[in-house]
């Protein structure tokens, strides 16, 4: 990644925390994502918390996918295997294309931190209506792993040979 900020294009983000218990005061995962995207030079358009309900999650993510001012949606939480974890089911039907390698690469990076427990992560990524969507686990550590190991570069329009930022920037191709 280049240090040349002249070609950097800041993206507009929405962050959704999926939780039955977290509040703005206790939402460390969502806040970690907000801090990292801000440090990278991107803009936060909106941040919300919704309960782990497939229809509420789907409605919020669908609204952001339809909003022209939002280019990236990050969700945190609801990707595990408990009865209430429903983020993948809520979001996957909204995607035009899935990013198959995102979950695989995340679990590879996570393996180094939490070992075989990473197999329980059902994180996913995809593209819908020129908006990239990434669903991350609810732990702060997992959000940091995903951002630092994958998303920071892939959402930077200068990253070569290709990145997801250039898919959502009007007039750009996949290889910027």
Buried (B, 14 or more C-beta within 10 A) or exposed (E): EEEEEEEBBBBBBBBBBBBEEBEEEEBBBBBBBBBBBEEBEBEBBBBBBBEBBBEBBBEBBBBBBEBEEBBBBBBBBBBBEEEBBBBBEBBBEBBEEBBEEBBEBBBEBBEEEBEEEBEBBBBBBBBBBEBBBBBBBBBBBBBBBBBEBBBBBBBBBBBEEEBBBBBBBEEBEEEB
